[in-house]
């Protein structure tokens, strides 16, 4: 079984990693996703677990497949190596 807190933390880490790789600020992502900056900040810090619908919105904003945000993939590993 997946631990909720660990899942939230990993989702937040992946969101921050991809956002930084894309050169976007939290404000820019929030604006494009139709939310406030605090939502992005809280998600990245593992405080907020977004709905599945919002994960799809974020994936469109960041131009990645939703599974990349939810579970990671090889592309994400490459982002981490470059940063």
N, C-alpha and C positions, 0 to 999 in steps of 0.2 A: 504494500500500500504506500502511496505517495504521501509524504509529510507536507501538510499545507504550508507551514512556515518556510520550509526549504523550497517548495515550489514557487512561492511568492518571491523569495530572495533570488532564485535563479532566473525567473522571468524578468525581474527588475534589472539584474545584471545584464541579461541579453538585450533588453531594451536600451540601456545606457550604451552598451558596446556598439550596437548598430547605429544608434543616433549619433554618437561621436564619429563613427566611421563615415557617416553621411555628411558630417560637418554641420549638423543642425543643433540649434539650441533647444532647451526644454520649451521655451516660449513658442518657437516656430512649429514644433511638433504639436503642441497643444492647440495652436491656432488652426493648423491644418486638420486636426482631428476633431475640432469643435468642442474642446474642453478648456479648462483653466490650467495654467502652468503647474499648480499645486498637485493636480491629478497625475501628471507625468512625474513630478518629483517624488510623490508618495509611492508611485508604482516602482520607480527605480530603486527606492530605498526599501522596498519590500513591505511597506506599510499597507498598501492598497492592492487588492487583487481585482483586476478589471474583469468585466463580464466577457463572455466569449465573443459577443458582438463587437465590443470595443477592441478586443484583440485583433479582430478582422479589420477594423478601421485603422488601427495602428500599423498593421502589416501593409495596408494600402499606402499609408503616408510614408512608411519607410521603404516601400518597394521590396518587400521580402514575403516569402510564403508564411502563412500563419504558423505552420509547424516550426519554423525557425524561431519565432518568439516563444512558442510554448515549450519546445523540447530541444532546440539547438540543432545544428547540422554541420556538415563539413565546411560550408561557406563561412559560418560563424567562427569556427576554429581558426580559419585564415585571418579573419578580422582581428582576433585576439593576438595573433602572431605579429601583426603589423603595428599594433598600438603599443 
